[in-house]
Amino acid sequence: MLMPSESSAPTPLELERHRPYLLRFALLQLRDRSAAEDAVQDTLLAAIQSAARFAGQSSVRTWLVGILKHKVIDGIRKTSRERPPDPGSAADTGEDLDVFFADDGHFAEIPETWASPERSLEERRFFEALERCLQALPKNTATAFTMRELMGLETEEICKELGISTSNCWVMLYRARMGLRACLERTWFQPGGGSDKGERLG
Amino acid sequence: MIFRLTCKEASRLISQGMDRRLSITEKIGLRLHVGICDACTRFTSQVKFLRDALKAFPGPDDPEKR
């Protein structure tokens, strides 16, 4: 008489345990604690209501993140409705990015080789460094970037939600990548600062 | 030469290649440049790594992985 779906349905207590994880995810995207807490609260409520329908094909966490993404997008829509249209954002040519290059178009500071970056993904401290680097970006730039890479949205959707042109969107994502890689190189992959000092290539 | 890109132009295209399909001309230009440029080769793998890092966010934390 036990349905398989009943035995695998997560209890509210089990779901609650994922709250800190979900909050970090929502905070990275929304950059606003109360908006992030709202999104997580809505997620957990929706999950409790539909726990019986949890198919058990993915992990509970993956399932929750899937719900959270929808709630976070709702949150982004809400803030973009409240924000007055920004006349200054008409054409973002990315001139500020010139600082990364010399006059002849070469990198002003050559990107270094990063020592086994994939190992960083196993370190909690790396993600804290990544969060700090994201916080150092202009707000809209970080929002566009996390919509692209954290939420996995396509550029067209991002432009629509942020009310910007496609080319502005590409410039923003480019700015985010330039800023983040420079920041991570400086604060995490420091070639001169770590144990791999000796293996720097000329 | 339309195919001769600077690092500035190449890095912009490398980034856009993560977000849209590049044209054949852009692809050829990029391949010719990246093939001889260590800086842009590293830049390419670093922006790909950024994608992996955001996919893995928030990384290893809570012990329960269900």
Interface residues (C-beta under 8 A of the other chain):
Chain A: E14 R17 H18 P20 Y21 R24 F25 L28 S59 V60 R61 G94 F100 F101 D104 G105 H106 F107 I110 P111 E112 T113 W114 P117 E118 S120 L121 E122 E123 R124 F126 F127 L130 T146 R148 E149 L150 T155 C169 W170 L173 Y174 R177 M178 L180 R181
Chain B: T6 C7 K8 E9 S11 R12 S15 Q16 M18 D19 R20 D38 A39 R42 F43 Q46 V47 F49 L50 R51 D52 A53 L54 K55 A56 F57 P58 G59 P60 D61 D62 E64 K65 R66
